[in-house]
Amino acid sequence: MKSSQENHHVMEYKTLIGILCMLLILTAITIGASMIDLGKLNVWIALFIASSKCSLVVLFFMHLKYENRVIKLSFVVTLFCVAILIGFIFWDIAFR
């Protein structure tokens, strides 16, 4: 039987600082993208950037990268359901 110490993982500060820098860069890109008018692409770009930041936070800071397959699968299914709901919202707005 494994003890809780064997499952514990420690990330290096260099990795955490790198993820923090990526989040700050993506935040700056979000601010820059909000100042450019790209028409209907603005929403898709904002969603892509927000999804990228969310993925970094979930994978590294919430340690999903180190979890077993069942938890990863439940997260992917949840994302799929959210994507369907967002798709319904876009579909509803497009045909009004």
C-alpha positions as CSV (number, residue, x, y, z in Angstrom):
1,M,0.0,0.0,0.0
2,K,1.3,3.4,-1.0
3,S,1.7,6.1,1.6
4,S,0.6,9.6,1.0
5,Q,4.2,10.7,0.8
6,E,4.8,8.5,-2.3
7,N,2.0,10.1,-4.2
8,H,3.0,13.6,-3.3
9,H,4.7,15.6,-6.0
10,V,6.6,18.8,-5.7
11,M,7.0,21.2,-8.6
12,E,10.1,23.3,-8.9
13,Y,9.9,27.1,-8.4
14,K,11.3,27.5,-11.9
15,T,8.2,25.7,-13.3
16,L,5.8,27.7,-11.2
17,I,7.4,31.0,-12.2
18,G,7.3,30.0,-15.8
19,I,3.6,29.3,-15.6
20,L,3.0,32.6,-13.8
21,C,4.9,34.4,-16.6
22,M,2.8,32.6,-19.2
23,L,-0.4,33.7,-17.4
24,L,0.8,37.3,-17.2
25,I,1.7,37.2,-20.9
26,L,-1.7,35.8,-21.8
27,T,-3.3,38.5,-19.7
28,A,-1.4,41.2,-21.6
29,I,-2.5,39.5,-24.9
30,T,-6.1,39.6,-23.6
31,I,-5.8,43.3,-22.9
32,G,-4.3,43.9,-26.3
33,A,-6.9,41.9,-28.1
34,S,-9.7,43.8,-26.4
35,M,-8.4,47.0,-27.9
36,I,-8.5,45.6,-31.5
37,D,-11.9,45.4,-33.3
38,L,-12.0,42.1,-35.2
39,G,-15.7,41.9,-35.5
40,K,-17.1,38.5,-34.7
41,L,-13.6,37.0,-34.1
42,N,-13.3,39.0,-30.8
43,V,-15.4,36.6,-28.9
44,W,-13.6,33.5,-30.3
45,I,-10.2,35.0,-29.5
46,A,-11.2,36.0,-26.0
47,L,-12.5,32.4,-25.4
48,F,-9.3,30.9,-26.8
49,I,-7.1,33.0,-24.6
50,A,-9.3,32.4,-21.5
51,S,-9.3,28.6,-22.2
52,S,-5.5,28.7,-22.5
53,K,-5.2,30.4,-19.2
54,C,-7.7,28.1,-17.6
55,S,-5.8,25.1,-18.9
56,L,-2.5,26.3,-17.4
57,V,-4.2,26.9,-14.0
58,V,-6.0,23.6,-13.9
59,L,-3.0,21.5,-15.1
60,F,-0.3,23.0,-13.0
61,F,-1.7,24.9,-10.0
62,M,-4.6,22.5,-9.4
63,H,-2.3,19.5,-10.2
64,L,-4.7,17.8,-12.8
65,K,-1.6,16.9,-14.8
66,Y,-0.6,14.4,-12.0
67,E,-4.1,12.9,-11.4
68,N,-5.3,9.5,-12.6
69,R,-7.3,8.9,-15.7
70,V,-10.8,8.9,-14.1
71,I,-10.4,12.5,-12.9
72,K,-8.9,13.6,-16.2
73,L,-11.8,12.0,-18.1
74,S,-14.4,13.7,-15.8
75,F,-12.7,17.0,-16.5
76,V,-12.7,16.5,-20.2
77,V,-16.4,15.5,-20.2
78,T,-17.2,18.6,-18.2
79,L,-15.4,20.8,-20.7
80,F,-17.3,19.0,-23.5
81,C,-20.6,19.8,-21.8
82,V,-19.6,23.4,-21.3
83,A,-18.6,23.7,-25.0
84,I,-22.0,22.3,-26.0
85,L,-23.8,24.9,-23.8
86,I,-21.7,27.7,-25.2
87,G,-22.4,26.5,-28.7
88,F,-26.1,26.6,-27.9
89,I,-25.8,30.2,-26.7
90,F,-23.9,31.2,-29.9
91,W,-26.5,29.4,-32.0
92,D,-29.4,31.1,-30.3
93,I,-27.8,34.5,-30.7
94,A,-26.9,33.9,-34.4
95,F,-30.5,33.1,-35.3
96,R,-32.4,35.9,-33.5
